[in-house]
């Protein structure tokens, strides 16, 4: 049993939507295929993954360092103890050979995308959906039966009106979602508040709204937005400042009573530990830590990171990092699954819940339920399909 090739292709998103800081007109993502010599149904098993959206394709680093290390290793050294399947931890260790400490984002995305593709191949070889493989390995086979899923939409777009934004959110609500998220920070504060107020005005009583600043704000802007957004009682205010400015995040937390959310742009265990130590997040406020595994070394590190947090600060972390089964994917967004409304025709880790049918549970008790439009229908397919549900 061996990996015979690993291929990467950069795919352009070609979108004119924008968050607070940049548009996606030049954005690309890496699609990775891990090709094995294992044959199932008359064809070689191939594991697939891509590196989410918001970070550019990283094929150069893959081809220069990480792919050659995997292909050059003794094939037997990459197998699990029974020699019946690949061991993602061993493959991760091979990719990390001769890498200097620190500077995580320079390599974590490239490594994490390959690692997740390896997991897809492992599940296909085992003939199981990936969420079941992860449940067996990390959660004693226990699998969640429901998933909360929200829509990450409300992007800025050329010529968009407030009515256009409301109509978009109505479509998501009509599809069965009870939580939506929108961007802030791309317009002056007064205009952003008008957009937030307009969306809140159309939400039914059981629906929630979150906003995402995409790490744009400096201290003055962040505190101004925190003060202005407080009365809206949002599900969360996401990434109000630079993801590594834990002191500023803690200051914002001291001024902003509703929940905060961050972590999507942290790429290492050390960064997450420092967030917990110094970021001022509080479980009793339903703050949420979000980490994107393909961008932060993959599922093995994600699971270890969560377990370490639980061991070292169990009471606090179990609330911040909601206590769902590791079979809930340990894939993007541990707080809940996000369906991206950004580019419906482009593969997105958050857009296809079948890739992790057990999904994420929200830290909010009011949100712990299954959305039929995104979970039930796709879960049936996910239960039958080996791997993440991706084929060539």
Helices and strands as residue ranges (DSSP letters): E 3-12, E 28-40, E 43-50, H 59-61, I 62-66, H 67-72, G 75-78, H 88-95, H 105-126, H 130-138, E 149-152, H 162-174, E 179-183, H 189-202, E 208-212, H 219-229, G 230-232, E 237-238, H 246-255, E 260-262, H 269-278, G 283-285, E 288-289, G 293-295, H 299-312, H 314-320, G 326-328, E 337-340, G 353-356, G 365-367, I 372-376, H 377-384
